Amino acid sequence: MYEGEDCAAARALELVGERWSLLILRDALFRHFTRYSQFQSSLAIAPNILAKRLNTLVEAGIFRTHALETRPGHQEYLLTEMGQSLKPVIIALTRWGDQWVGPGPVEFVHHQCDTEVEHEIRCTVCGDDVALADVQVRLRAVRPVG
């Protein structure tokens, strides 16, 4: 645990930093999986671990559950806005893996024109693209509540 860590990255890792959680999110975000059986089949994960990870992601607000009318007693796992907003994280992690570990089988493309997309860091004031070497950290002047 990250007790005493006053760091948003550390708190985020508590929710989504475990490898099975990231792979569940990958499958939900890019393969549009919503059912326990789909995750189970894709990942070959132990049922108790899958159930625990899904429950944790639901409790965190990353997924919400929805009862399946066609299968009483079964539910599907639907990404919330919070969950959908993790898409750039998975893209960045995959791109990093492609470059430094070895290329994977997929590329990320724009649905409408079928061309590869890029993940950029841009200044919120001037709109310029910012080189990674030029990104620094500073303490916030005022800390948002929440």
Secondary structure as UniProt FT lines:
FT   TURN            3..4
FT   HELIX           8..16
FT   HELIX           19..30
FT   HELIX           36..43
FT   HELIX           47..59
FT   TURN            60..61
FT   STRAND          63..67
FT   TURN            69..70
FT   TURN            72..73
FT   STRAND          75..79
FT   HELIX           81..84
FT   TURN            85..86
FT   HELIX           87..100
FT   TURN            111..113
FT   TURN            124..126
FT   HELIX           132..134
//
